[in-house]
Amino acid sequence: MRCFGLIGFPLSHSFSEKYFSEKFEREGITDCRYDAYPLEHIHLLKTLISTNPDLSGLNVTIPFKEQVISLLNETDPEAAEIGAVNTIRIFRQGGITWLQGFNTDAYGFRNAIRPFIHKSYDKAFVLGTGGSSKAVAFVLKNLGMNVIFVSRNPGLENHISYKELGTVISYPSIIVNASPVGMYPNINSCPDIPYELLTPDHVLFDLVYNPTETLFLSKGKARGASIINGLQMLYLQAERSWEIWNEK
């Protein structure tokens, strides 16, 4: 039995276990299973892998996408450039375990956002500065966008505070929530942005997929903005992870 799974903490919000279990049943894959492994600390990864000899691959979610890199033997060039890993391929041979890291978030986000990017958009605001935001910014920059991070603690170049967002958000732009704000069970929360300034010229993308329509998206829709939830990105990055785990 080949085993796969998801590490992060907490994992009550995640659909990954359900997604892969349904995939295996739908496609008649009987020699694989997928489990959730909530780890309170990233250094528990070594124990997890050593005590689960059938474990062949992992997905990585909050808060470990950046922390996990130091524990890997090898990092894919794109993941290294992004600075975050959400997929690990595990090789075992001759008593040696080799961990190789990839970023499939970029693949998923790129293919989910591309149909919504038009020539009128040249600016994107990314809410949050964690591992997911790095993949989002990497994709948007490669699509020709000027990316500005919005953070509670700005200070770096191209970083502004949520209060400063009100002075620039009125222009046609893409706004991506790459933070966990609004994720189940905290469904009555949303990023603190000036929703009253949103227009039909804005695109709101929420990486949160549980619930499927977050308060962030609901407020954007009420102002006529185009909205995209994180489900398609989840499916795309999951399928890309599966391809990586099965590459020869």
C-alpha positions as CSV (number, residue, x, y, z in Angstrom):
1,M,0.0,0.0,0.0
2,R,1.4,3.4,-1.1
3,C,0.5,6.1,1.4
4,F,0.2,9.8,1.0
5,G,-0.9,12.6,3.2
6,L,-1.1,16.2,4.4
7,I,0.9,17.9,7.1
8,G,0.0,21.2,8.8
9,F,-1.7,22.4,11.9
10,P,-4.6,22.5,12.3
11,L,-6.1,20.5,9.5
12,S,-9.9,20.6,10.3
13,H,-10.4,23.0,7.4
14,S,-8.8,20.8,4.8
15,F,-10.6,19.0,1.9
16,S,-7.4,17.2,0.7
17,E,-8.1,13.9,2.5
18,K,-11.6,13.8,1.0
19,Y,-10.4,14.8,-2.4
20,F,-7.8,12.1,-2.7
21,S,-10.0,9.4,-1.1
22,E,-12.8,10.1,-3.7
23,K,-10.2,10.2,-6.5
24,F,-8.8,6.8,-5.6
25,E,-12.4,5.3,-5.4
26,R,-13.4,7.0,-8.7
27,E,-10.4,5.9,-10.6
28,G,-10.2,2.4,-9.2
29,I,-6.9,3.0,-7.4
30,T,-6.9,0.4,-4.7
31,D,-3.3,0.3,-3.6
32,C,-3.1,3.9,-2.3
33,R,-4.4,5.8,0.7
34,Y,-4.3,9.4,1.8
35,D,-4.4,10.6,5.5
36,A,-4.2,13.8,7.4
37,Y,-1.2,14.2,9.7
38,P,-1.7,17.2,12.0
39,L,1.8,18.1,13.3
40,E,2.1,20.8,16.0
41,H,5.8,21.3,15.1
42,I,7.6,20.8,11.7
43,H,10.4,18.9,13.3
44,L,7.9,16.0,14.0
45,L,8.1,15.4,10.2
46,K,11.2,13.2,10.6
47,T,9.5,11.0,13.1
48,L,6.4,10.8,10.9
49,I,8.4,9.6,7.9
50,S,10.5,7.1,9.9
51,T,7.5,5.5,11.5
52,N,5.5,5.3,8.3
53,P,7.7,3.3,5.9
54,D,4.9,3.2,3.2
55,L,4.7,7.0,3.1
56,S,5.5,8.1,-0.5
57,G,4.5,11.7,-0.7
58,L,3.1,14.6,1.3
59,N,1.2,17.8,0.8
60,V,2.2,20.7,3.1
61,T,-0.1,23.4,4.3
62,I,-0.2,26.2,6.9
63,P,2.1,26.9,8.7
64,F,4.9,24.8,7.3
65,K,5.3,25.7,3.7
66,E,8.4,27.8,4.4
67,Q,9.7,26.0,7.4
68,V,9.8,22.6,5.7
69,I,12.5,23.6,3.2
70,S,15.3,23.3,5.7
71,L,14.4,19.6,6.3
72,L,14.5,18.6,2.6
73,N,17.4,17.0,0.7
74,E,16.5,18.7,-2.5
75,T,14.2,21.5,-3.7
76,D,12.8,22.0,-7.2
77,P,14.2,25.2,-8.8
78,E,10.8,26.9,-9.1
79,A,10.0,26.1,-5.4
80,A,13.4,27.4,-4.4
81,E,12.8,30.6,-6.2
82,I,9.3,31.0,-4.7
83,G,10.6,30.2,-1.2
84,A,7.8,27.8,-0.3
85,V,7.1,24.1,-0.7
86,N,3.7,22.4,-0.6
87,T,4.5,19.0,-2.1
88,I,7.1,16.5,-1.0
89,R,8.2,13.4,-2.9
90,I,9.7,10.7,-0.7
91,F,12.3,8.2,-2.0
92,R,13.5,5.3,0.0
93,Q,16.4,3.0,-1.2
94,G,19.1,1.1,0.6
95,G,18.1,2.4,4.0
96,I,18.3,6.0,2.8
97,T,15.3,8.4,2.7
98,W,15.5,11.3,0.3
99,L,13.0,14.2,0.5
100,Q,12.4,16.3,-2.6
101,G,10.3,19.5,-2.4
102,F,8.0,21.1,-5.1
103,N,5.5,24.0,-5.2
104,T,2.3,23.0,-7.0
105,D,0.4,26.0,-5.5
106,A,2.0,28.1,-8.3
107,Y,0.7,25.7,-10.9
108,G,-2.8,25.7,-9.5
109,F,-3.0,29.4,-9.0
110,R,-1.6,30.2,-12.5
111,N,-4.2,28.1,-14.2
112,A,-7.1,29.3,-12.1
113,I,-6.4,33.0,-12.4
114,R,-5.2,33.2,-16.0
115,P,-8.7,33.5,-17.6
116,F,-9.5,36.5,-15.4
117,I,-6.4,38.6,-16.3
118,H,-7.0,41.1,-19.0
119,K,-4.9,44.0,-20.4
120,S,-6.6,46.5,-18.1
121,Y,-5.1,44.8,-15.1
122,D,-1.5,45.7,-14.3
123,K,-1.7,45.8,-10.5
124,A,-2.3,43.1,-7.9
125,F,-2.7,43.2,-4.1
126,V,-1.8,40.1,-2.1
127,L,-3.2,40.0,1.4
128,G,-0.8,38.1,3.7
129,T,2.9,37.3,3.6
130,G,3.0,33.5,4.3
131,G,4.1,30.6,2.1
132,S,1.0,30.7,-0.1
133,S,1.5,34.4,-0.8
134,K,4.9,33.7,-2.2
135,A,3.5,31.3,-4.8
136,V,0.8,33.8,-5.7
137,A,3.2,36.7,-6.1
138,F,5.6,34.6,-8.2
139,V,2.8,33.8,-10.7
140,L,1.4,37.3,-10.9
141,K,4.8,38.8,-11.5
142,N,5.5,36.3,-14.3
143,L,2.1,37.3,-15.8
144,G,3.3,40.9,-15.9
145,M,1.6,42.3,-12.8
146,N,2.9,44.8,-10.4
147,V,2.5,43.0,-7.1
148,I,2.0,44.8,-3.8
149,F,1.8,42.9,-0.5
150,V,-0.7,44.0,2.1
151,S,0.4,43.2,5.7
152,R,-0.3,44.1,9.3
153,N,3.4,44.7,9.7
154,P,4.7,46.4,6.5
155,G,8.2,47.6,6.2
156,L,9.7,45.9,3.2
157,E,9.7,47.2,-0.4
158,N,6.3,46.8,-2.1
159,H,4.6,46.2,1.2
160,I,1.8,48.4,2.5
161,S,-0.5,48.3,5.5
162,Y,-4.2,47.6,5.4
163,K,-4.9,51.2,6.2
164,E,-2.8,52.4,3.2
165,L,-4.8,50.1,0.9
166,G,-7.7,52.6,0.8
167,T,-5.6,55.1,-1.1
168,V,-4.8,52.7,-4.0
169,I,-7.5,50.1,-4.2
170,S,-9.9,52.1,-6.3
171,Y,-8.1,51.4,-9.5
172,P,-8.8,48.2,-11.6
173,S,-6.9,45.5,-9.9
174,I,-6.7,41.9,-8.7
175,I,-6.9,41.3,-4.9
176,V,-5.9,37.9,-3.6
177,N,-6.5,36.7,-0.1
178,A,-3.5,34.5,0.6
179,S,-4.1,34.6,4.4
180,P,-6.2,32.1,6.4
181,V,-8.6,34.9,7.5
182,G,-12.2,33.7,6.8
183,M,-11.3,30.0,6.8
184,Y,-13.5,27.5,8.6
185,P,-14.4,27.6,11.4
186,N,-13.9,31.4,11.5
187,I,-16.4,32.0,8.6
188,N,-17.6,35.3,9.9
189,S,-14.2,36.9,9.5
190,C,-12.7,38.6,6.5
191,P,-9.6,40.7,5.6
192,D,-9.9,44.3,6.8
193,I,-10.0,46.1,3.4
194,P,-12.3,49.0,2.2
195,Y,-14.9,46.9,0.5
196,E,-17.0,50.0,-0.2
197,L,-14.3,51.0,-2.8
198,L,-14.6,47.8,-4.8
199,T,-16.1,48.0,-8.3
200,P,-17.0,45.6,-11.2
201,D,-13.4,46.4,-12.4
202,H,-12.0,44.3,-9.5
203,V,-11.2,40.6,-9.3
204,L,-11.2,39.0,-5.9
205,F,-9.5,35.6,-5.5
206,D,-9.6,33.8,-2.2
207,L,-7.2,30.9,-1.6
208,V,-9.6,29.8,1.2
209,Y,-11.9,27.1,-0.2
210,N,-13.8,26.2,3.0
211,P,-16.4,27.8,2.9
212,T,-16.8,28.0,-0.8
213,E,-17.9,31.6,-0.6
214,T,-16.1,33.4,2.1
215,L,-17.2,36.7,3.6
216,F,-14.4,38.3,1.6
217,L,-15.9,37.0,-1.6
218,S,-19.4,37.8,-0.6
219,K,-18.6,41.4,0.1
220,G,-16.8,41.7,-3.2
221,K,-19.7,40.1,-5.1
222,A,-22.1,42.6,-3.5
223,R,-20.0,45.4,-5.1
224,G,-20.1,43.8,-8.5
225,A,-16.5,42.4,-8.4
226,S,-15.6,39.1,-10.1
227,I,-15.0,36.5,-7.5
228,I,-13.0,33.2,-7.5
229,N,-12.7,30.7,-4.6
230,G,-9.8,28.4,-4.0
231,L,-11.4,25.1,-5.0
232,Q,-10.2,25.0,-8.5
233,M,-6.7,25.9,-7.4
234,L,-6.9,23.1,-4.8
235,Y,-8.0,20.6,-7.4
236,L,-5.3,21.7,-9.9
237,Q,-2.4,21.6,-7.3
238,A,-3.6,18.3,-6.0
239,E,-3.5,16.7,-9.4
240,R,-0.1,18.2,-10.1
241,S,1.1,16.7,-6.8
242,W,-0.2,13.3,-7.9
243,E,1.7,13.6,-11.1
244,I,4.9,14.4,-9.2
245,W,4.5,11.5,-6.8
246,N,4.1,9.1,-9.8
247,E,6.8,10.4,-12.0
248,K,9.5,7.8,-12.8
